[in-house]
Amino acid sequence: MAPNDEEIITLTTELRGLSSGKGIEDPNITKRIRPMLRRVCGIPDEAGPERARELLVERLRELLPVLDSDQQKVVGAAFPLYEIWRAPFKNQRIAKILPELEVAERTAIRWLDEACERLAQAALNQPAAPSAGAATSSSPWHTKSVEVAVVLDLATPEIHEHRTIVANQDGLSEVELSLTWALVDGKFAQADLDGLTVDVLYGGTVVTTILQSDRRVGFTLKLPRPLGRNKEHEYAFRIKLAPHHPIEPFYVCTPRYPCESFRMHVRFGADKVPHSLWKIHRTLPSEIGDSVIAREAASVDSCGEAHIDFLDLEPNLSYGLRWSFTAAEAAGGPGPC
């Protein structure tokens, strides 16, 4: 049976109310989840705060595709649905997304109100299903957040990567990582591997570095201690790029396992701003350098930096940025995960 107007109004009001204050991070979350929202999210009456929060986030993430991209970002920040937008109060969370949206706070709030109504309609019409970003039982771990800084205006360019992972099983002691390279002057060789610098900043020790193919380098990171199921762990590392082997101009994340959020910063430098910059979203790795595919443009700020966020990354698809310094230049580059 189709939802009536009264049900839509009630659920819209409940969603708008939950986005205020501390949002889903409120310690009293079970008291703030009203009856209709509890029903459409499948939250049992006996569920404690953590379980209620988990089910609520999964359901809202599942419904995000019914919104346009700007509304998705506002909803993700307002509730918040992702760690990168956490803040004590709603206005602080909204403020985090305003530079990317390039609108005033009043407009973002209006988009949020409209999005809550659209989510209410969808929630009442669609049965609950597993979240697109939910970890599968076959994956030993999944990524909660990745934040990367690609610093290209140094004498030796560097990549800084910070991650939070969540164990899907007990006894997780190592994680397998890899980095794919596209070199301007050809394939990656063992001599290049010997000159590659990978420094762990915190959270583990690199115990093996191997050349998996002529474009992929693999790393094994040993954790300080084995993780229990659902336990989080943070680690970070720095990669120094070989100056004698320039990379093709793109940087993407192609996760092996589900990834909830990916935040990327690329510093070109104020005197080395690219002619064109494009967003790579849900793209097959083999198509990253395809010049025929239409792509959404991205922007560089006055400091010569580009910043972009992705949510609910699907395994084996690529997300990131591609750029060119001339109108005719083909694009390409390294990709983590």
Secondary structure, 3 states (H helix, E strand, C coil): CCCCHHHHHHHHHHHHHHHCCCHHHCCCHHHHCCHHHHHHCCCCCCCCHHHHHHHHHHHHHHHHHHCCHHHHHHHHHHCCCCHHHCCCCHHHHHHHHHHHHCCCHHHHHHHHHHHHHHHHHHHHHCCCCCCCCCCCCCCCEEEEEEEEEEECCCCCCEEEEEEEEEECCCCEEEEEEEEECCECCECCCHHHHHHCEEEEEECCEEEEEEECCCCEEEEEEEEEEEECCCCEEEEEEEEECCCCCCECCEEEECCCCCEEEEEEEEECCCCCCCCEEEEEEEECHHHCCCCCCCCCECCCCCCCEEEEEEEEECCCCEEEEEEECCCCCCCCCCECC
